[in-house]
């Protein structure tokens, strides 16, 4: 073990040094996550937005104990999150810049989301999920995920805003992929507050649409659709997508970031019900979801997949997984995805 911790025994250009650091980072990663959470909650990145400051000034602005905050910042700086220099003076780094509240490409909402009791405590019970294949939320919190949101409205509001934040990140890019001008009528199933659908309708004045999601979610859609001037072209309904009747007569059925929340069994059930309504009309199924990178390649979706296991009972899927799910549900994938992670999967009924 001394070879992992005694710097005097490690030569700087020795590859085992990097290996040792990586092993220690893996072992201490949980602590680092909490350090990042503390710095995010204190708003240190925002405090340093205008330039370097001494730690005593940062502590005063953040409402923190100077020496304790220094030790936290020193730890973060050791892995490139903030930078110290001169002594006890800190500044932003590219990594720390991602914690600024005004950084639209940053990860501050994700850091806060990952440290909610709702998302953190179930990971204390991850072994339950690994042994049974079941989510650990009820075991950890004593109630299902959605019930917890209802009983904790502040958390529910944050979760709703967090979902909206991420769903709006890549809309322009997604709209370029979809080519919605092909369709006269679109059913957006699990479409949230209708923001994405409103963008589609605004760009396609010939189109009518149907929006469905949980009642408390689509309740917000009226204002969103009105703000975009498309309300007259949308039928809005609320309910449980796992049980709802799928409307017939649309040219395309969109499931945007919906199926990864579901187990294969629930996803297949939903797809079969969509297939039944499509019949022989030639309508298309459009699935915008995560496609996992193959083999040992980096993919944030492989972390999200563990979230799905522990928190929701859903899963992220490889391209082969998607093909199998579509084939079992009466669909055929008509094109190879151009990228992995989030991408459009277009299917025809067979």
Residue pairs with C-beta under 8 A, 6 or more apart in sequence:
2 9
3 9
3 10
3 16
3 20
4 20
4 23
4 24
5 20
5 24
10 16
10 17
10 20
11 17
25 32
25 79
32 75
32 76
32 79
33 114
33 115
34 115
35 72
35 75
35 76
36 76
36 81
36 99
36 111
37 111
37 112
37 114
37 115
38 72
39 45
39 72
39 73
39 76
39 81
39 82
39 96
39 99
40 99
40 108
40 111
40 112
41 112
42 62
42 63
42 64
42 69
43 62
43 101
44 58
44 62
44 73
44 82
44 90
44 96
44 99
45 92
45 96
45 97
45 98
45 99
45 100
45 101
45 108
46 100
46 101
46 102
47 53
47 58
47 61
47 62
48 58
48 82
48 90
48 91
48 92
48 96
49 92
49 100
49 102
51 91
52 89
52 90
52 91
53 61
53 89
53 90
53 91
54 88
54 89
55 66
55 69
55 70
55 73
55 88
55 89
55 90
56 66
56 88
58 64
58 69
58 73
58 90
59 65
59 66
59 69
59 70
60 66
62 69
70 88
73 82
73 84
73 90
74 84
76 82
76 96
77 83
77 84
77 90
80 93
80 95
81 93
81 95
81 96
81 99
82 90
82 91
82 92
82 93
82 96
83 90
83 91
83 92
83 93
83 96
84 90
85 91
92 100
97 103
97 106
98 105
98 106
98 107
98 108
99 106
99 107
99 108
99 111
100 106
100 108
101 108
109 161
109 162
109 165
109 166
110 162
112 158
112 162
113 119
113 158
113 159
113 162
114 120
116 155
116 158
116 159
117 141
117 155
118 137
118 141
118 145
118 148
118 149
118 152
118 155
118 159
119 307
119 311
121 140
121 141
122 135
122 136
122 137
122 139
122 140
122 141
122 310
122 311
123 136
123 310
124 140
125 136
125 139
125 140
125 310
126 136
126 306
126 310
128 134
128 136
128 139
129 135
129 136
129 309
129 310
133 309
134 313
135 145
135 309
135 310
135 311
135 312
135 313
136 310
136 311
137 143
137 144
137 145
137 148
137 310
137 311
137 312
138 144
141 148
143 151
145 311
145 312
148 155
149 155
149 156
149 159
150 156
160 217
163 192
164 192
164 193
164 195
167 192
167 195
167 196
167 256
167 257
168 195
170 342
171 195
171 196
171 199
174 196
174 256
174 288
174 344
175 199
175 200
175 203
177 343
177 344
178 200
178 286
178 344
180 186
180 200
180 203
180 204
180 207
180 252
181 203
181 204
182 251
182 252
183 204
183 207
183 250
183 251
183 252
183 284
184 206
184 207
184 208
184 251
185 207
185 208
185 209
185 210
185 249
185 250
185 251
185 252
186 197
186 200
186 207
186 208
186 209
186 210
186 250
186 251
186 252
186 253
186 254
187 209
187 210
187 212
187 246
187 247
187 250
187 252
187 253
187 254
188 194
188 196
188 197
188 200
188 209
188 210
188 211
188 212
188 254
188 256
189 212
189 241
189 246
189 253
189 254
189 255
189 258
189 270
189 274
190 212
190 213
190 241
190 255
190 256
190 257
190 258
191 197
191 211
191 212
191 213
191 218
191 254
191 256
192 213
192 217
192 218
192 221
193 213
193 217
193 218
193 220
193 221
193 224
194 211
194 218
194 220
194 221
194 224
194 225
194 234
194 236
195 224
196 256
197 209
197 211
197 225
197 234
198 224
198 225
198 227
198 228
198 230
199 228
200 207
200 209
201 207
201 209
201 228
201 230
201 233
201 234
202 228
202 229
202 230
207 233
208 233
208 234
209 230
209 233
209 234
209 235
210 234
210 235
210 236
210 237
210 247
210 250
211 218
211 221
211 225
211 234
211 235
211 236
211 237
212 218
212 236
212 237
212 238
212 239
212 241
212 244
213 221
213 238
213 241
214 238
214 239
214 240
215 238
215 239
216 238
217 238
218 236
218 237
218 238
219 238
221 234
221 236
222 231
222 236
225 231
225 234
225 236
237 244
241 258
241 270
242 266
242 269
242 270
246 253
246 273
246 274
246 276
246 277
247 277
248 277
248 279
249 281
250 283
251 283
251 284
252 283
252 284
252 285
252 286
253 274
253 277
253 278
253 283
253 284
253 285
253 286
254 286
254 287
254 288
255 270
255 285
255 286
255 287
255 288
255 289
256 288
256 289
257 288
257 289
257 342
258 289
259 267
259 270
259 271
259 287
259 289
259 314
259 317
259 325
260 289
260 290
260 304
260 308
260 314
260 315
260 316
260 317
261 308
261 312
261 314
262 270
262 313
262 314
263 313
263 314
263 315
264 315
264 325
267 325
267 329
268 325
268 328
268 329
271 285
271 325
271 326
271 329
271 330
271 331
272 329
272 330
274 285
275 285
275 329
275 330
275 331
275 349
278 285
278 349
279 349
280 349
282 348
282 349
283 349
284 346
284 347
284 348
285 326
285 331
285 346
285 347
285 348
285 349
286 344
286 345
286 346
286 347
287 322
287 344
287 345
287 346
287 347
288 342
288 343
288 344
288 345
289 317
289 322
289 342
289 343
289 345
290 301
290 304
290 316
290 317
290 341
290 342
291 301
291 317
291 318
291 319
291 322
291 337
291 340
291 341
291 342
291 343
291 345
292 299
292 301
292 302
292 305
292 316
292 317
292 318
292 319
292 321
292 340
292 341
293 299
293 301
293 302
293 340
293 341
294 318
294 319
294 340
297 340
299 340
299 341
300 341
301 316
301 340
301 341
302 316
304 316
305 315
305 316
308 314
308 315
308 316
309 315
315 321
317 325
319 336
319 337
322 333
322 345
323 333
326 332
326 333
326 345
326 347
330 349
330 350
331 347
331 348
331 349
331 350
332 347
332 348
332 349
332 350
333 345
333 346
333 347
334 346
334 347
334 348
335 346
337 343
337 344
337 345
